[in-house]
């Protein structure tokens, strides 16, 4: 089987379930995204797309047709963990099929709920810390659990067969780990690569696994959530700054051998560049992952647009084959993008870290390359 055939096979296995799920969930997601239907009753793609990337305190699974154009949502309520000076730590769940039902349950507990934001009833200015496990947080915990179980199993396999050739999952993970070490860590970090290799491997496997799970039905697209990518970029930013050399900081705040007027001009430029790097990391990962999901949902939405929400079945069935064909192609790309974005984020982290630790003499860095 050629590489292209293999990729198409993978895309079909991952893409077909996603397409079937989206076909089932798309109208339900649209209804759930807005309590007040539009006056025209039109299918709004923008509402569907934004609903896809927004976080929530419940894990929506499917909507069951209830007749007369109504649907019964099936979802898993996630725990609210709220702390306030008046009520202390409060843990509870809110169950319901509409915003009004959720608001009523929140009011019974002394809270006001508006668009997934909670505060004390009658005290909008009171300090309330929302520490809840949202869908994005739950998905991250699932990714962490999967990686822990799989990598622990691989480590135990090495311990059981010391010195023997790797088998099964060991082969796969050893190839990936060696690739990250030899192609990302060593060229950019030199002799210090082993110190940062655990962080780079964690970044790579976490982003890759999260991206792949985001392509499957019923899972959350956590890398399409800007808050997650900002958090990852912030960790990289802090790691880079805490490990920056004296020369790194000197070249930011006071260029050696440069006239003072030029230094004053370069200082704001360097400060902007300091924060532009993590910003580009966060936006690049978010935009690439979210864009792929938007394209899939947009192509699926063509079925409902041309079908006029069931009023024109001929239009829906006419566009259906073309929509699925293009979606399979995009899913092929998304399987590649999942690993490419993990690679790019990890590579740039190593590059920024290597640049921050570099010194003027470069002796140690050049010795590592030779």
N, C-alpha and C positions, 0 to 999 in steps of 0.2 A: 504494500500500500504506500503510495506516495505521500509526502508531507502534506500536500494540499488536500488529498483525499482524507487523510487522518484528521486534519483540522475541520473539514466539512462534516465528518462523522461526529466529532466532538460537538460542533456547533448544533448539529441536528439533535443530539441527545440532550444538550442543555437548552437549546432554543425552542424546540417544539413544546415541552412542558410549560415554558414561560409564555409562549404565544397563546396556548390553550388557557392558561390561568388568566392572562390579561384579557382575553376575549370574554371570560366569565366575570372578571372583577371590574372591568373598566367602567361600565355604567353604574355599578354599585359604588365605586370609588368617587365618581362624579357626584352622586347623590349624597354621599357622606361628607364631601368637601364643603357643602353649603347647605345650611338648614333652610334657607329661603331660596326656592327655585326662581330662576329668572322669569321675567314676565312673558318672554317669548317661548320658553321651554326648550331653547336651543341647547345642543350639546356643546359645552365650552371646553376646548382642549386646554386652555390656560389653567383652569381650575383643576383638571386632572393632573397636569404636570406638576403644579405646585403642591398638590396633595401628596404626590409621590415622594417629594423630597422633605416635606415637613415632618417633624417628630410628633409623637403622640404618646398618651398614657395607656393605650390599649393596642393589642396586636390583632389587627383585622385579618380574618381568614377568608371569608366568603360571604356573599349575600344570597339568601334563598328566596326565590320568587314566591310572593304571597298572594298573587292575583291582583287585578285592577291596577297594574303598574307599580305596586308596592313590593318592597323587599324587606326581608328580615335579616339584619346583619348578624353574623356569627363572629365573635371576637373574644380574645383572652384579655381580661382586665389586668393591668399591671399595677403593682402597689404604689400608692402615693406615700411618700415619706416627707413630712412637713414639720419644720421646727419654727416655733414663734415664742417670744418672751411671755405671751399671755397663756398659751395652751401647752407649751413645752413640745416634746417630741410626740408626733401623732402619725400613726401608720394605719392606712385604710385603703379600700378599693372603691371605685365608683363604677357601677354597671348600668348600662342603659343603651338604647338604640338611637338616642337623639341628644342634641346639646341641651335641650330643655330638661330631659330626665337627669342628665349628669349634674346640671346646675341645681336641680331640686335636691338631689342627694347631698351635694356639697353644702347647700344651705342648711340642711338638717344637722350637719356637723359644725355649723358656725363659720362656714367659708363662702366666699363668692368666687365663682369660676367663670372666666371669660377667655375663650380661645386658648385653652390649655394653660392659662395663667391663673394662679390661685392666690387669694389674699383673705385676710380676716373680714368677716361680714361687718359692714359699717365702719371699718378702719382701713381704708385703702392705703394709708401712709404707714401702717404698722409694718415692722420688719418681719418678713416671712421667708425662710430659707426652704426652697424646694429641692430636696435631695432624692427625688423619686427615681425609680428605675423605669425609664421610658423605653420605647421600642428600640431606639438606637443603642442605649446602654445595654439592654438585654441582648441585642445582636452582638455587641462587642464581647460580652461575657461568653456567649456561645462560641465565637471565634477563638477566644482565649482558651476555653475548655477543650475545643477540638485540637488546637495546637499542643496543649499540655498532654493530652492523652496520646496523640500520635507520636510526638517527639519523645515522650517518656518511653513508649513502646520501642521506638528505634534505639534509644540509649540502652535499654535493657537487653535488646538483641545483641548489641556490641559487647555488653558485659558477659553475656552467656557464651559468646563465641569469640574470645579475644584472639586477635591475630588471624582470624579466618576471613575469607573473602565475603564482602557484604552480599546479602540476598534480599529479594523482595523490596520492601519499602526502604531498606538500607541503601540499596543501589541508587534510588531516586534522590533521597535526601543527601546522601554523600556527594552526588554530582552537583546538587544545588549549593550546598555549603562550600564545596571547593571552588565553585564558580564565584560566589560572593567574596570569598577570601582572596582568590588569585586575580580576579578581574576588577574588583571594586575596592577592597580594603588595601591590599598591598601596594598597588600603583599610586594610591593617593595618600596613604598614611605611613608608608615605609616600615621601619622597624617597630613602630608603635601600633601596627594594625591589630595585633592580638588583644590589645587593651580595649579596643572599640568594636571588635568583631561580634561579641554577643548582642550589642545594641543594633548593629547593622543587620544581623540575621533576624532579630526580632522584628525590625521594621519591615524587612522584605517579606517574611512569611505572614506577618499580620495583614499587611496591605494586600498581598496576593490572595490569601484565603478569604478575606472580607470581600474582595472584588468578585471572586468566583461564586461565593454564596449569594451575593447580590444579584447574580444572573439566574438564580433558581426561584421557582414559585414560592410565595408566602414569606420570603425572607426580606430583610430590610437592606436598602442600598446605603450602607453607612458611609462609604467614601463619597457618596453624592450629597452628604451633609457637611456644609462648610465648617460647622463647629468642630467636627472630628478632624478634618484636615488641618484646621488652625491649631488644634491641640497637638497634633503630631509635629507640625512645623515649629511650634513653640518649644517642644522638647528638644528638637534639633538645634534651635537658636540658643537655648540655655547651655546645651552641651558644648557648642562651638565657642561661646563666649567664656565659659568657665575654664576651657582648655586653651584659650588663646595665649600666644606667647607675648613677651614684652614688645617684640617688633610689630606684632599684630596691632596692639593698642597704640603704639607710637605712630604707625602709618595711618591710623584713623584720626588721632587728635593733634598730632604735631609732626608733619613730614620732616625727616632729617635732611639737611642739605638743600632745603627749598626756601626761597625768600619769604619773609613774614607776610606780605600782602597776598602771595599765592596760597600760603597756608590758610589764611582767613577765608579764601574763596573755596579751597578744597575741603575744609572742615564740614560745612553743611552737606556737601556732595557725598562725602564718605559716610556721614551719619545717615543720610537717606539710603545709601547703598547697604548699610548695615542691616536695616529693617526690610529693605526690598527683597533680600534673599529669602528669608522665611515667608514673606508674603507671596512671592512667586511660587514657592514650594506648595503652599496651601491652595492657591488659586488654580495652579496647573492640575493638581490631582483632582480637586473638586470638579473643575470644568470638564476634564476629559471623561470622567466616570459619569457625571450627570448628563453630559451631552449624549452619550450612547443610549442611556435609558430614555431620554427625551425623544430620540429618534425612533426607538422601538414603539413607545407609546403613541407618538404622532402617527406612525404608519398604521398602527392598530386602530387609532381613532378615525382614520379615513373610512373604515368599514361602517362605523356608526354615523358619520357625517353623510356619506352617500346613501346609507340606508335610512336616513332620517328617523333614527331611533325606532325602527320597525315599520315605519310607514311605507318604505320603498325597499322591500326585500331583494328585488332584482338588482338594484344598485349595490347593495351590500355584497351579494354573491358575485357580482361582476368584478369588484375590486379585491375580493378575498384572496384569490390565487396570487395576484401581484403583490399584495401586502405581505403575505406569508413568505414569498420568495425573497423579497427585499429584507425582511426581518431575519431570515436565515443567514443572508449575507452579512448583515450588520452584527448578528450574534457571533459569526465567525471572527469578525474584527474585534468584538468585545472580549472574546476569550484571549485574543492576543494582547489587547489593551490592558487586560487585567494584570498580566505579568510584566508588560512593558512599563506601566506606570509604577509598579512596585520596584522595578529595576531603576527607573529614572529617579524616583524619590530617594532610594538608598544611595545611588551613585552621587547625586548632588550633595547629599548629607556628608558623604566621605570627602568630596571635593572641598566643600566649605570648611570642614574640620581640618583637612590637610593644609589648606591655605592659612587658617588661623594659627596653626602650630608651627608654620614654617619660620625659620630664622634666616638671617642675612647670609651666614656662611654657607648654608645649604649642604654642608659636608655630609651630615647624617642622611639627608634626603637622597643625595646622589649616590651614596654608598648602598642604600637600600635598593635603588633601581639597578645597580650593577651586580 
